[in-house]
Amino acid sequence: MGNTKNLEDFRLNKYLAPHLAWQKYGPDKAVEMSYSIYAIHAFYSTMEDIKDLEQQDTFVNNGRRSNVSIALWFLALESFINCICKIICLRQNQNFTKELSTKSIGKRLGFLFDILEVEGEAMRKSGLIARVNEFVRFRNEIFHDRNIGEEIHFHKTNFSPRPFFSNQVDVFQSLLIFIEVSYGLRFVINGLDLMANVSIGKSELLIFEKLDKLYNSFLKTFFKRVLEKHELTTSLNLNIEDYYQPVPYSNTFFEIGEVLPVFQRQQQSDFIHPLNKEKTAIGAGLYAGIIEASGKTNGHYDSMNFMLDWPKMYSKSKIS
């Protein structure tokens, strides 16, 4: 008990959190690459959404986390754009907070296109900003819950006209927009590849792989095979090979070595805490206990219970 600490004390632990540091200032004035962390969470959330569909045998399961996955891909997208904006502002003595943070995501992306002219010209011609703006609108409808039943028409994307009723197609549309933006801007810092890294492996093995490679070799293949299993299709184009992508070292806005990726490889002593190594299943046991306590037998299916007194409600409705 002498080693007990508050979980809150670990919130500022920067262990393995990636940053972009402009060499002139060093690691003390670095930009968080939070998009890479969001992309990892989004990757695994998307995997669970596909798994929901794969394992369902009674109805088409739209993914229990689809809105969460969409939100995470949106966080990754905005964070990726902001990360590049911030490092450019740092280099040019601009104030990101005052000059860019309140602008729309489309305008922040336009700022990058103006600065990075080669990428900007190609990506503007592809209509990417229109797709990003539709993603913003779709996400806002989910987050702010303002829709009262009317359909919203998306012309450049395959998002659901009723955003709350989203499924795996909307998750993949969100993912594809993030990849398309990342594809075009991955080499804008000379000597670096900014495409998000995703951690994969098992307890004895940890690997980091680029998101676009994992998309082609795993997520897209997984999704297509699950669709085939259930004799389902999608009109969403799942291929990413036609997205604009410059070659490495093609952008010279930054000099090689001017911006470096940094991360803390070792834990600070304040965050070192001995963990109990016993393998447990506390949550699974509690969950099973809730089901058992209901007293219901296999084959029982409840409806959602929002009524305080169903007989009273039924009798009143009959009278009226």
N, C-alpha and C positions, 0 to 999 in steps of 0.2 A: 504493500500500500504506500510505501514511502516514495515510490516513483510515479504516483498519480499526477497527471497534468490535465488541464483543460484542453479540449479539442480545438477551441478558438485560438490557442497559442500557436497552432501550426498553419494558420491561414497565410502567413507571409513567407512560408518556406519556398525558396526559389530553386530548389533542387531539380535539375534537369529541365527547367523552364527556359526555352530558347529566346534569345534577344538578338537584335541587330545593333551593333555598336559602331559608330563612326569613329575611326581610329584617332582622330584629332582629340576627341574627348575621352576616349577609353570607355570601359564598361560602366563607369558611374553615370553616364548619360546615354543609356541604350534604350531602344524601342522594343517593347515586348512583341514577340511573334505569337500572339495568343491565337491567331487563326489556325495554327498547326495543332494546338490542343483542342480547339473546337472541332476541327476536322476529324480528329481521332474519335471524339465522342459521337459525332455525326455518322462516322463510318460504322461503328458498332451498333448504333441505334437503327441505322438502315438495314444492317444485317438481320436484326431482330424482326423488323417489319417484313422482310422477305420470308423469314422463317415462319412467321404467323400464317402467311398464305400457304406455304409449303405443307404445314402440318394440319391444316384445317380440313375436316371431312364432312362438315354439315352445312356450311355457308361460306361465301367468298369473304375472307377476313381482310379488311382494308388496312390492317396494321394497327396494333394497339398503341404504337408510338409515332404514327405518321406525322402528326402535328409537331411533336417534339423533334423528330428528325428534320423536318422542314425548317423549324426555328434554328436548329443547330447549324444547318447548311447556310442559313441566312447570316447567322453570327459569324461564321467562318468567312463568308464573302465580304461583309462589311469590315471585319477586322483585317483581312488581307489588303483591301484597298487602303484602309487607314494606315496600316503599317508602312506601306510604300510612301504614302503622302507624308507621314511623320518624319521619315528619314530624309526625304527631299527637303522638307521645311527646315529640318535641323541643319542641313548643308547650306541652305540659302538664307539662313537667319530669318525665316518666316515663323510666325506664331500660328501653329496648327489650330490651337484652341480658338483663337479669335478669328482667324481667316477662313478656316475650312470646316471645323467640326459641326457647325450649324447648317452647312449646306447639304442638299440632298445627296444621296449616294451617287446618283447619275452625274451630278455636277462635280463631285469629288473624283469620279472616274474620268470625267472630261478634263479636269485639272491635270491628271496624269497623262492623258492623251496629248495635251498641249505641250507638256514638258518633254515627254518621250515621243517625239514626232513620228518615228518610223512605226512603232507599235500602234500609236494613236491613229494614224491614217488607215492602217489595215483593219483595225478592230472597229473603227467607226463605220467603215464601208460594209462590214459584216452585219450591221444592225444590232450589235451587242448592247448598246445603251438602252435600246427599246426593250430588249428582253430583261435586262436588269431592272428597268423601271416597272415592268409588269410583275417581276418577282417582288419588288418593294410593295406594290399595291396588294398582291396576294397575301403576303406576310402581314401587312397592316390589317387586312380584313380579319385574319385569324386572331391576331393579338388584341385588337380593339373591339371585336365582336359587335360591329355596327350594322351588320347585314340583317334585314328583316324579311328575307325570303326572295328578294329579287335576284335574278341571275346577273353575273358580271361577265362581260365578254372580253376575253383575252385574245388578241389577234396575232401576237408574235411568239406565243408559248402555248403549251398544252396544259395549263393549269385548270383546275376544276372551276366551273362557273359558280358553284356554291363552295367557297373556300373551306368552310367548316367541315364539309363532307369530302375530305381529301383521302387519298389512298397512296399506294406505292408508286403510282405514275407521277403524282405530284412530288413525292420524295425524290424520284429520279430526275424530274425536271429541275428541281432545286439544285441537286448535285451536279447536273450537267452545266448549269449556268456558272456554278463555282469553278468547275474544271475549265470551262471556256475562258473565264477571266484569268485564272491561274496560268493556263497554257500561254496566253498572249503576253503575260507580264513576268513570267518565271525567270527570265534572264536579264531583267532591266538593271540589276545591280551587277556590274561587271565581275565575272568570276564566281558568281553564286547561282544556285538553282533554288528559287523560292517556292517551288511546288511543295505543298504540305507533305510532311512525312507521317506515316501511320505506323504505330507500333503493333507488331504481330508476333506470335510465338506461343510459348507455353511456359510452365513454371521454371523449366530448366533452360529456356532459350528465348532471347529477345532479339527481334530483327526490326529495323526501320526500313520501310519501302515507300516509294513515291506513290501518291494517291492515284495518279493517272494509270500507273502500271497495275495497281490493285483493282482499279475499276475494270480494266480490260480482262485481267486474268481471273478475277473473282466475282465482284459485284454484278457486272453485266451478265456473265455466264450463269451465275446463281439465279438471277432474276429470270432470264430467258428459259432456263430449264424448268423452273417452277411454273412459269406460264404454260409451257408445253405440257407439263404433267397434268394440269387441270384443263387443258384445251382452251386456254385463254390467249389473247393477243393484245398488243398495244400499238397505237398509231404514233407513239413517241419515237423519234429517231434516236436510238441508243448509241450510235457510233460517234466517236470523238475524233476520228482521224482527219476530218476536214477542218477542224478548228485551226485558226491562225496560230503559228508558233515560230518565232524567230530562232536562229541558231545560237548556241552559246557564244559569248564574247562579242555579240553583234552590237550591243548598246554600249556606248562609251561615255554616257553622261557621268557615271562614276568611274574613277580609275580603279584598276585591279588592286585589291587590298585596302581601298579607302573605307569600305564598310565590311565588317567581319561578323559572322554569327558566333555568339558566345553563349555558354550555359555553365551552370555550376555543377561540376562533376562529383563533388563530395558534399555531404550533409554538414551544415554548420552544427557546432556542438549544442546550441540551444534547441535544435530540432531532433536531436538523437534521443530516441525513446525505445526502451525494450518492449517488444510486442509479444503477446502470448502466441506461441507457435502451434498450439493445439488446433487441429482441423475440426471446425464445428459447423452446424447447420441450424443456427438459432432461428433465423427467419422462416426456413422451411418447416420447422417444427411448430412454430407459432401459427403459421398459415394453415397447416393441416389440422391444428387444434380448433381453429375457428370453424372450419368446415364440419368437423366432427360434432362440435357443440350445437350446430344447427339442427341436428336430429333428422335431417333429410336423407333419404336413401337414394341410391344410384337410379338415374332415370328421371329424377325430379328437375323441373326447370321453372324457376321463378320469373315473374315479370318485375320490372322496376317498381318499387313501392314509394309512391309520392303521396298517397292518400292517408289521412289520419284515421278515417273510419269508412271502409268501403261499403258496408250495408247502408249506412246513413246517406252516403253520397249517392248510392244507387236509388234509394227510395225518393230522395229529393229530386233527382233527375227525372224519375218516372212521373212525379207530380207536375213538374214544369213542362 
